[in-house]
Amino acid sequence: MSLPWLDIIGGVAKIADDLITTDEERQKLIIQERMIDAQLMQGQVEINKIEAASPDRYVAGWRPFIGWVGGVALGMVYIPKALVLTGVWTYQAVVIVSQWSGTAPPPMLPAYPDLGVTDLLGLLGSLLGFGVMRSYDKTKGVDTKAIASHEDESPA
C-alpha cells in the first residue's frame, strides 16, 4: 500500500537532489540536516529536564511509571511463560524418550517453544539501550559534554 504523501515527499526530494549538483553542496545540506536533528534532540532533552524537575507526580512520574509497568509485565508474563513452556516441553521430551525402545531410530522431539525472546529483546533494548551507551562512555572516560562543545565550535 503506497501512501500518497510519501510519493509527494519522494518526488520533492528527487527534485531537490537534482538541483543540488556538487558533492560540496550535498555535504553542506547533510551537515545542516544533522544540525537541525541535534537541535531537535537538545530541545527534547530540555523538555525531559523540565518534566523530571516538576513537583507534579503526573508530569515527573510518567517515565518511571512506564518502567515499573514494564518490569511488572515482564515478571508476570515473560518469566512465567518461559517456565511453563519449558516445563511442558521437558515433560513431553521425557515421555517421548522414555517410550523409546533403544533399537529403533531415536524419536523426534517436539520443537522447543517460542518464548517471545524477540519481543523481550526489543523491549529491553529500547528501554536500556541508551543507558548502556552512556555507561560505556563513562567506562572509557569519554566526557560527552566536551564532545558537544567541540561540535559547537566547528565551522558551519
C-alpha positions in Angstrom: 0.0 0.0 0.0 1.5 3.3 -1.1 0.8 6.4 0.8 0.3 9.4 -1.5 2.1 11.9 0.8 5.2 9.6 0.8 5.2 9.7 -3.1 5.0 13.5 -2.9 7.9 13.7 -0.5 9.9 11.4 -2.6 9.3 13.5 -5.7 10.2 16.7 -3.9 13.4 15.1 -2.6 14.3 13.9 -6.1 13.8 17.4 -7.5 15.9 18.9 -4.7 18.6 16.3 -5.3 18.6 17.2 -9.0 19.0 20.9 -8.1 22.0 20.2 -5.8 24.7 19.4 -8.3 28.1 19.3 -6.4 29.2 17.0 -3.7 30.2 20.1 -1.6 26.5 21.3 -1.7 25.3 17.8 -0.7 27.7 17.7 2.2 26.6 21.2 3.4 23.0 20.0 3.2 23.8 16.9 5.2 25.5 19.0 7.8 22.5 21.3 8.0 20.1 18.4 8.4 22.3 16.9 11.2 22.4 20.3 13.0 18.6 20.5 12.8 18.3 17.0 14.2 20.8 17.8 17.0 18.8 21.0 17.9 15.5 18.9 18.0 17.2 16.4 20.3 18.5 19.1 22.5 15.0 20.6 22.7 13.7 17.2 23.8 16.4 16.9 26.4 15.4 20.3 27.9 11.7 19.2 28.0 12.8 16.0 29.8 14.7 18.0 32.4 11.7 20.3 33.0 9.4 17.2 33.3 11.8 15.5 35.7 12.1 18.6 37.9 8.4 19.1 38.2 6.8 18.6 41.6 3.7 17.2 40.0 3.6 13.4 40.2 1.8 13.1 36.9 4.3 15.1 35.0 7.6 13.9 36.6 6.4 10.3 37.2 5.2 9.0 33.9 8.6 7.7 32.8 9.3 5.8 36.0 5.7 4.6 35.9 6.2 3.1 32.4 9.4 1.5 33.6 7.6 -0.1 36.6 4.7 -1.3 34.4 7.2 -2.8 32.0 9.0 -4.5 34.8 5.8 -5.9 36.4 4.6 -7.1 32.9 8.0 -8.8 32.4 7.7 -10.5 35.8 4.0 -11.5 35.3 4.1 -12.5 31.6 7.5 -13.4 30.2 9.1 -15.2 33.1 6.1 -17.5 34.0 5.5 -18.1 30.3 9.2 -19.2 29.8 9.0 -21.5 32.9 5.7 -23.1 31.9 6.5 -23.6 28.3 10.0 -25.1 29.2 8.4 -27.4 31.7 5.7 -28.6 29.3 8.4 -29.2 26.6 10.6 -31.1 29.1 7.7 -33.3 30.1 6.9 -34.1 26.5 10.5 -34.9 25.7 10.9 -37.1 28.8 7.7 -39.0 27.9 8.8 -39.5 24.3 12.3 -40.6 25.2 11.0 -43.0 27.9 8.8 -44.8 25.3 11.8 -45.3 23.0 12.9 -48.9 22.9 16.5 -48.1 22.0 16.5 -50.3 19.0 14.6 -48.2 16.6 15.8 -44.8 15.3 15.6 -42.1 18.0 12.2 -40.4 18.1 11.7 -36.8 17.1 11.4 -34.4 20.0 8.8 -31.6 19.8 10.1 -28.2 18.7 11.3 -26.0 21.5 8.6 -23.4 22.2 8.9 -19.8 21.1 9.4 -17.9 24.4 8.9 -14.5 22.8 12.6 -13.6 23.2 12.4 -11.2 20.2 9.7 -9.2 22.0 11.7 -9.2 25.2 14.9 -8.1 23.5 13.1 -5.3 21.6 11.6 -4.1 24.9 14.8 -4.3 26.9 16.9 -2.9 24.0 14.7 0.2 23.7 14.4 0.7 27.5 18.1 0.0 28.4 19.9 0.9 25.2 20.7 4.5 25.9 21.7 3.7 29.5 24.2 1.1 28.3 25.7 3.5 25.7 26.2 6.1 28.4 27.7 3.6 30.8 30.1 2.5 28.1 31.1 6.2 27.6 31.8 6.5 31.3 34.0 3.4 31.5 36.0 4.8 28.6 36.4 8.1 30.3 34.6 10.0 27.5 33.1 13.3 28.5 30.1 13.8 26.3 29.8 17.5 27.3 33.3 18.1 25.9 32.3 16.4 22.6 29.2 18.6 22.4 31.3 21.8 23.0 33.7 20.8 20.2 30.8 20.3 17.8 29.5 23.7 18.7 32.9 25.3 17.8 33.1 23.6 14.4 32.6 25.9 11.4 29.2 25.5 9.7 
